[in-house]
């Protein structure tokens, strides 16, 4: 279940959603009793908002990341365990954090806002990252939230920055015979020298191991990371990349983002700042991040453009939707919510659209772009990372579906937008969240709205 921040405040809906109707064996709709209440959980209002939620797919237990608290709830939303994460004496200007070395800035009691919550199934632990101390993380045992480790003494341990609203998204890549990897993406809050915007980290079996969260690869010239160049901020002073969603599929890890760029409107000689939604793709095994590609995504219906990404969710197509899209039932489908236009990120319009993308078609567009660039056509077209356009270099090699890049023609941007298929629009109550799954060959989507309504 995914809800907007406004819906999270104080109350969490049970994950077993109540449906407005059900279908009998004869196909007639039978009404469910309309006054059956949702099960709710109410936290301590003094502590502030709930931030993140994950559900253990094996037990149904719910882990809730809040301000200064991590909760473990039963399937009927009873509190099983609580772990306190704050507040504590801190100052956002302390780098390294004051727990590492003395800080000359004034320290004040500071809340710890949960920035990321991930279940590491292989090691039976919860990764809970907060805003205190430049974004350090705790590793908590799933059973009782006992603290297994809290790496903080190296700069690699500061993962997310201190901005309360900064977005963080993590994707775990699991292996059977070696340590897992954590791909982590974060808004850097004006501190690109401190935080890479995307990196891959080691998830060691031992939660207290010295190498926990170390970069998968790091030498004098190359590392498993992407940093925003300082030159970018001279062009767009408030530049940052906001990560809306992340997932893995096949040989790749993907992040869906919002990021600012400067464009020249038709007929204008001056540039204006707008926000663009982009999908970022990396190979799971690419330790040098030569496979970094980003492609603009958006949606259009009846001449109206929807370009500001609000939420996304990966699902399978299912037999019925697959037939209409011309794909297989097990093909990956991205359900996305966009609001109208692409102006200021913080001022999204209420008009919104639910759109779907076939992941294979996005990958085909990326492959076409890689093939043309390695023929020497065009430029790398990634202004924020290279600041100026660099021509593509020609190389004789085969670019297949799983090509992971070389130390040339990378990182790469796709200039033409991939358009999603609009399947539902809402003009008055902006859609802010989405989840989807397949039931008896049908694709079902649940959408949360700005006013706190749930649409099926």
N, C-alpha and C positions, 0 to 999 in steps of 0.2 A: 504494500500500500504506500503510495506517495502522495503527500499533501503539500499545499503551499504553506509558507511560514505563518500566514494569518490563521490557517486552519489548525496548525500545530499548537498554538498557544493554549496551554493548560490542559487540553483535552485531546486524546488520541482515539481514533476509531478502531474498533476491533478489526483484525485482518480478514475475518470471515465475513465478507460483505453481505448485507441483506438485499435481496433482489426485489424489485417492485412487482414482478410477475414470474410465474413459472409455467412450464408447458407440460400438459398432461400427455399420456401415451396416445391419445386421440388427436393431439395437436391443438386442443383448446387451451387458452390462457386461463390459469387459475390465480386469483389474487391472493397474495400473501397478506396477513393481517397488517393493516397500515400503521397500527400504533405499537407494534413490537419495538421496544427501545434498542438502540445500540448499546453495547457494553462500552463503558468509558473508564479512563484512568485520569485522575487529576493530580498533578504534581504540586509542589510547594510554590505558590504564586510569588513568593519573595525571591525565588531563585531565577525567574525569567523563563524564556522560551525553551521549548524542546527544539533540538537542531537536526538530529538524524535518527533513523530507525533501521535496524536490520533484523530479519527473522531467521532463526536457525532452521534450515529446511529439513533437518533430521528430527528435531524435537518439537518444533513450533514455538519454542521460547523466543521472546521478543527482547531485544536489547535497544535501549533508548538513550541517546546521547543528549544531554541537556546542559544548561549553564551550571557548572560546578558539580554535576552529578552524572553518573552512569547508572541506569536502572536495568535490572533483569526482571522481566514480567512473565507470568504464565500465559497460556493461550487465552485465558479469560481475564487477562489484564490485572492479575493480583501481583503485588510486589513480592519477589522472591529474594532479591539481594539489591543493595544499594552501595555504590562506590563513590566516595567523595573525591573530586579532582581540584577543588579550589574553594574559596579564593585564597590568594597568597600575595605576599609583597612582591611587586614587580614594577617595571617601567618599560614601555615598548621601545625606548631608545637604548636599552641595555643590550649591546651585542659585543661579545657573547653574553648570554644571560648571566644574571648576578649569581646564579647557583654554580657557575663555572669560575667566574672571577669577580672581584669587587667592582661595583658599578657606581660611578659618581653622580648618576642621575637620582633625583628624589624618588624613593620607593613609596608606593601607596597600595592599599588592599585592592587587588585586581581580580575580576571574575575570570574564570576559565571557560570560554565558549567552546563547545565541542565542534571541531572542524571536519573530522572524518571518523567514521565508524565502519570497520570491516571485520568480517569473521574469517579467520585463518583456520579452515576446517582440518587441514593436514596436521596441525600442531594443537588443535583444540583450544584456541586462544582468540581473544578479541583485541584488535588494534584500535586504540582510541587516541586520537590526536586532538590537541587543544590549542588555544590561543596564547596561553601562558608561556613565558620563557622562549620566545621566538618559535613557537610551534613544535614543542617536543611531544612524543607519543608514549603512551603506556601500553604494555602488553599484559592483558588480564586473562586469567583462566576462566573459561566459559562457565564452568560449574558454579563457582562461588565468587567470581570477580577478584580473586586474590591477585595481587600485583606480581607478575613473573619477572618483569623487567621494565626499566625506564631509561633508555639510553639518552645521555644529555651532554657528555663531556667533549664531543667532537662537533665541528661545524656541520658535518653531514647529518647530524641528529636533529637539526633545526629545519623542519620540513615545510612549514606552512605560513610563516609570517604571523603578525599579531592583529591584523585588521579583522574586526569581528565579522564583517560582511564578505570578506575574501573567500572565494570559492576554492574548494579542494576536492579532488576526486582521485581515488585509488583503484587499481585493478591488479589482482593477484594472478600471476601465471604459475601454475603448479607443475611440478615434475615428480616422477616416481623414484628417481635414483639420485637426486641432488637437491640442494636448497632451492626453495621457491624464489621468485622475483616479485617485487612490488613496483609497478609503474605508478608514479604519483605525479599529478598535475596540479598546479596551484597558481592563483593570482599572486603576484609578487609585491604588490602594494608599494611600488616605487623603489624597491630594493633588489634590482636585478643582480647586483654584485654579491648579495647574500644568498639568493634563492634561484635555482634554475626553475624555469616555468614547467618543464617536463623532465623527469629523470627516471631511471630504473635502479632499484636498490635491492640489496641482498636481504632476504628473510631467512636468517639462520635458525636452525633447529633449537639452539640454546638461546632463550630470550635475553640472557645477559651477556652474550658473546660480544667481543670487541668489534666484530665486523657487522653487527646488526645495523641495517640501513645504510651501509657503505655502498658507494656506487658499484654497479656490476663490473664496470671497467673504468680506470682512471689512470692516465699517465700525464706526462708534461704537455702533450699536444691534444689528446683525444680523451673524451669521457662519455659516459652514458647519460648525456644530458643535453638540453637545449636551454641556452640563456638568452634573454632579451638584451641586445646590444644597447649600450648607453646612448649611442647616436640616435636610436629610435626615439628617445625622449626629447631630443631637440626638435623633432618634427611633430610629434604628438606628446605633449608634456604629461598628460595623464594616461598614457598608454598602459594597458594591461590586458591579459587574456583571462576571460572568465570561463571556467569549465562547468558545463551544465550536466554532462553525463559521460560515462566511460564504460567500456566493455571489451571483451576479447572474442574473436571469432576466427576459426581456422588458424593461420600462422601469424595473425596480426592483432595488435591492440589499437583501439580506436578511442578518441575523445571528441565530444561535440562541444563547440566553443562559441562564445561571443567575443568579438574583438573590434576595436575602433580602427578606422582607416580614413584617410582624406580623399575625397572625390571632388571632381569638378562637375557641377550640375550642368545640363545642356544649356548652352548660351551664356554661361557665366565664366568670367576670367578668374574668379577667386575659388578657393577650395573650401569645402565644409566637412566637418567631422560627422561620420555616421558609424553605425555599428553593423558589422557583417557576421553572419552565422557561418561557421566553417567546421567541417569534419577533418580531424587530424588522424593520420594513420602511420603506425610504426610496426616493423617486424618484431616479433617476440624475441628473436635471437640476435637482433642487431645491437651489438654493444657500443658501436660508434655513432649510432643514430643517423647513419647515412640514408636510411629508408624514409626519413621524415617527409611526408607529403601532406599538404592541406588543400581542401577543395571547398569552394563556397556552396552552401545549400540554402534552399528557400522554397517558397510555395506561391502559387498564383491561382486565383479563381475569379472569373468574370472581370478580368482586368485589374483586380485588386492584388497588390503584392503583400505577402506576409513574409517578413525577413528577420524578425527578432525572435530567436529561439528561446522558448520558455522551459521546455521539458522534453524528455525523450525516453524511450524504453525499447529494448530489443526483444523480439518474439519470433516465433516461427510463423510461416504463412498459413498452415492448415490447408486441407484439401480444397475447400470451397473458394477461399481467397486466392489460393495458388492458381486455380483454373482461370480466374478472371485476369490475373497478372501475367499468365504464361510462364510460371515458374514451378518448382517442385514444392510439395507440402512441407518439407524440412528446410527450405531455404529461409535465410534470416531476413526479417522485415523490421525496419525501424519505424516505430510509431512516434511522431513528433508533434509538438504544439508550437506554433509561431504566432506572435502578435503582428498586427498590421504595421507596415512601414519598416524603416530601419534607422530612425533618428536616435534620440538619446536612450540609452539602455535603461536608465532609472525612470523613464516616463513612457512606459509601454502603453499603447492604446488598448481600449477594451475589446476592439474587434480582433478575433483570433481564429485560427484554423487548425484542425487536426489533419495531419498529412502523413502519408506513408511513403517510405523509400525501400526499394529492393536493394539490399546491401551489395549483391553481385553486380548490379548496374553501376553503382558508385565505384566499385573496384575496376570494372571495365573502363570507366572514364579515366581513372587513375592510370591504368595500364596504357591506354592510348596516349596520355600525356607523357608518360615515361618514354614510350617508343619514339614519339616525335622529338623529345628533348635529346635523346641519345642519337638521333639522326642529325643533331646540330641545329634544330629549328627553334627559333624564338629565344626567350630569356628564362631565367629561373623563376621570375615573376613572384617573388616573395619579399616585397618591399620592406616589411617590418624587420626582417632578419638580416637582409643584406644591404638595406638602406637604398642602394642603387641597383638597378637591374644588371645582372651578369649574364652574358650570352651562354646558351647551352653549348656543350662540347660534343662533337661527334665521336662515336665509338662503335666498332663492329662487334656487337654481341646480341644475343637473343633475350628479349624481355618477356618472360612468361608471367603467369598469374601470381607467382610467389617471389618475384624479383625483389631483392632487399637492398639495392643501391650499391654504389661504389663511392670512393672519396672524390667523386666528381659529380656535377649536376645535382648537388644536394646541399641544403634542403630545397625542396621543389614546391612551387605553388601551381595550382590549376586555376586558370583565369575564368573559364566559363562555368556558370553556376549549374549544379545538378538540381533539377526541379522535382519536388515531391508531388504525389498525387493527392489533392485535397479530397477528403471524404466527409468532412463536417465543418461548418463554420458557426461561430457564435459572435453576435454583434454587441451585446450589452454586458455580459458577465464573463470577463476574460478567463479563458482556460489557462491553468497554471501548472497542471501536473497530469501525468498519464501513466497507466499500467495496462498491459495486455497479455492475453494468453489464448490458447486454443482449447475449445471444449466441444467434443463430438464433431470435429471437422470444421467448426465455426470459429472465426476469429472474434474475440470479445475485447473491447477496450473500455476501461473505466477512466473517466476524466474528472479531475477536481477543478473547481473554479475559484475565482477571486473572492466571491461572497461566501464560500464554504459549502457549495452544493456539490453533489456527486452525481455524474451522469454516466449511464451505462449505454 
